[in-house]
Structures are given as C-alpha cells and as structure tokens.
C-alpha cells in the first residue's frame, strides 16, 4: 500500500512518525473515515466539515484545505487502485520535543496521516445476516462528539461483546443507549417511527446518521430523536446501526433477546438500499 504522511506518498513500510507524537502519547488527535464506492468518495464534504469541528474543539492548529485534502484522498485511491473500501485520515497535534501534558508551542506542526483500506461494503454478510449486540456501561470520556483517536474503551467493549458471542457493543449511559462502539444506534417502533438518540456531547454526530434521517424522511417515515433504553429496544420491531463503513446494518438481537422475528427488518433493509443508491450517485 501507498500511504500519505506529512506531505509525502510512501510505501507503508517506509512511513514513520515520531515516538513523541501526541497521538501516540496522549491520544491527542482526531480522525475521519470516508467510504469509497466505485473509486469515489461518499459524503467527503460532511467528513471534512466534522474534521474541522473536531480540530477546533481541541484547538489543534491544522488549517483545513478542502481541495488539497480531496486531492490527497483521490491520489491515494488512484495509487492503490481502490474501488471499494475506506480512507482513514488522522491529524494529531504533532510531536513535541519531549513528553509534556502542556500543549507544545505553536511552531510544532500537526501530523497528518492517510491510508486506504479495501473492503467490500455493498455486498456484506453482516448486512444480510444482521448483528447481535451486547450492552455495556458507557464509560468513555464525555466529549463523544469529538472524533478523537482515544478509542480504547470502544475497542475493549467490542472485544468483550465478541467473548459473549455478540458482533458489537451498545453503550448505556444513565439507563439509556448512547450509541454503538463505532456507530449510531436506532430502533423502529410499532408505528414504524425511527428512534435515535438526539445530538449532544454524548454521541458522535454521525455523517451517515444525518444521511439516513434524510432517507427516512424521503420514505415518509417519522423520526423521533430521543434516548431509548435496552428494554425498549428489545421490544422494538426493528433495530439497526449506521456508520460510514457499514452504511446500515440491521440488529437482530440485543443482550440475547431477539428483535422482532430475529431476522433483518424491512425498514433497515430499505434504508440501506436507498442510502447506497443515493450516495453512490452523489459520490465524488
Ligand atoms: N459513533 C461512533 C462512536 C463512531 O465511532 C462512528 C463512526 O466511526 C459513528 C458513530 C458513525 O459515524 P459516521 O456515520 O460518521 O461514520
């Protein structure tokens, strides 16, 4: 693979960053994952807008040049012959001369890294099968709206979920689901209303979430942005998750309880189809 590091395209085994990089020592960095279909980027501008917001919230001094970033994404797609998959982008506060909790001086340059990952997104066993999820207390820091590389707790619960025979973890704060380990969480009630937690600092403002709520509106489905409990989810007609790299995955089981008939629901399936259709057409 050819990757991008601080202005250079290099083979992945020649890419390097400092051991003093603050992403490495303090998880002091932010990231984005943009999907690629037919060699084109899905919702690139949405991801770049959120990147700018994450950088601003943390005061990382990286002036976002949208055109330049688009060109880097496209160049990586070309160099790696990427047809379907994702592009990972990370910006950290950079490498100071030493390990210090205080931010480095303004002349320390941020570190920027991008790489591609090939993955079949449209044809997906997980989408056909549906996911089993297990719930865990949400013990992440309380600024989940910032897409930082501080992913240890999410990684931990995903592994704990796997030990329980589940595919993913849903996180619960004060008795209500916040989101999945790396995705937004939804249920569908008996009136076909889609319910998903409202935007706040407790969840990542998913780029796919925004697009899916638009798809729901096009299908004339009602949407309620509010928190729900695991017990309510277990009684729901359907459940599903969304993220850039999964689009929509149905959820068929929560903490061992089958959702509906225990098979992917028609609303999740339909939303997945129209999301793919619309975003494939709009990809750049
Ligand atoms: N929530 C969390 C915690 C995530 O890590 C992600 C994506 O990685 C999402 C939600 C979904 O966001 P998006 O649709 O922008 O990929």
Boltz pocket constraint, residues with backbone or C-beta under 6 A from the ligand:
constraints:
  - pocket:
      binder: B
      contacts: [[A, 33], [A, 144], [A, 179], [A, 180], [A, 181], [A, 182], [A, 183], [A, 184], [A, 203], [A, 204], [A, 205], [A, 206], [A, 207], [A, 208], [A, 209], [A, 242], [A, 243], [A, 244], [A, 245]]
      max_distance: 6.0
